[in-house]
Structures are given as structure tokens and as C-alpha cells.
Amino acid sequence: SKMAIEFTGTELLTGTEKATANKLINEYYEKIQRELKNPTTLKVHIKEHEKGGERKKYSINVQAIIAKKVFEANSFDWDIARTLHKVMKSIENEIEHKLHSSDQHPKQRLK
């Protein structure tokens, strides 16, 4: 099955960062695919968080589209690998949360 990953903003990255980012995105993508067994589209958009200052701070927005549901997360940090781990963990948690809550019957809410 074709990998559906849209990766934009990579021109902000160095060659090494780009390689790291690609590797991580692919790993998380495969993991999500394995767990969900549903076609998944992953949109990863990298922006520069704020201009100014010595170091570049990255802002990463990720959208995962799974079975017509859209999950979204943002993260920012100086380190590209750390930023990606953070944002992909958020996406995973959100997916898990949504899927598990839809398995169960609605719990009675206390008024």
C-alpha cells in the first residue's frame, strides 16, 4: 500500500535534520497503520516558530486523517527530532483516546 505522507516545510531543515525527520515520520506512520489497519494520511508541516534569536525554533503541525476523522497536533522546540516525537505522541494519544472512547458505551454522566 502506498504511503500517504505529505511533508511540507522541509526547506527549513538541513540535510541531516531532513533525514532524521523522514525516518521518524515513517516509523510513526507505520506504527499507526499497524495499530489501526486503516488507510492513514499524514500531513506534516514544518514552520519556523519565531524569527530572531540565534537558534531556529521549529513549529510542527501534524494532521492524521483516518477513516474520515481528522486528528491534529502541534508542537514546537529547537530540536527537530524532539519536536516530532512530541507531536507524534500527541497524535497517537488522541487517536487512542478517540478509538477507545468510541468502543465503549456512553457512560452515564452525573448531573
N, C-alpha and C positions, 0 to 999 in steps of 0.2 A: 504494500500500500504506500502511496506517495506521501511523503511527509509534508504536511501543510504548515510551514513555518514562514511567517513574514517578518523579516528582521530589518528595521529601518533605523537610520541614525548612525550606522556603523562608521561613517566617515569621520566621526569624532574620536574613534578609537585608534590606537596604534595597532600595528600588525599583531603583536603579542596579545594585546587585550582582545582583539577581534577573534583570535584563535581560541582563547580561553572562553569567551562569551559563546561562541558557536558550540564548543564542546559541552558546556554546561546546559545550554538551551536544549541541545539534542538529548542529553541524558534525562533531563526533567520531562521532556516531551515523551520519550519512550516509556518512562515510568508511569506517566499519566495515562498514556494509551493502554499500557498493560493492565492497569488497575480498572480502567473504565470500559475497555473493549468497545469504545465508541469513537467514531471519527472525531478527531480533535483538530481545531485550527488554533494555532498560537500566533498572536501578533505581539511582537516585542519592539518597543520604540524607545530609543535612547536619545535623551536630550541632555544638554549641559544645564545643570541645575541653576547655577548663578555665575555670571561673568564676574571678573575681578578676583583678586586673591591670587596666590601663587599656584595653587593646585586646582585642577579641574574637579568639580564635584558633578557626578553623574546622576541624572534622574531617569529611572527606568519605569515605563508603563507597560504592563503586560495584560493582554486580553486573551482569555481562553474561551473559545466557542465550542461548546459540546452539546450535541443534541438540541440545538436551537437556544441553549441557555448561554448567557454571557457572564463570565466571571472576570473580575478586573482587580488589579492591584498596582500600587505604585510604591517605589522605594527610592531613596537617594543616599548616596555615600560617595566617598572618594575612590574606593576600591571597586573595580568593575565586578570582580568575582563575588565579593561580599554583597554588593547591591543586588546582583542576580539571584544569589542564594536567598536573600531576604524576600525578594519579590516573588520568587517561585514557591517558597514556603507558604507565603500568604495565599497564593492562588490554590495550592494544594489543600490548605486548611479550609478555605472557603468551599472548595469542591466537596471535600469530605463532609463538611458541615451540612451543606445543601442536600447531598445524596442521602446521608444518614437520617436527616430530619424528614425527608420525603418517604423513607421506608416505613417510618412509624406512623401510627395513627395519631391524629392531633391529640395532644394531652389536654385534659380539662384545665382551663385557666381559672384560677381563683379570682372571684370578682372582688 
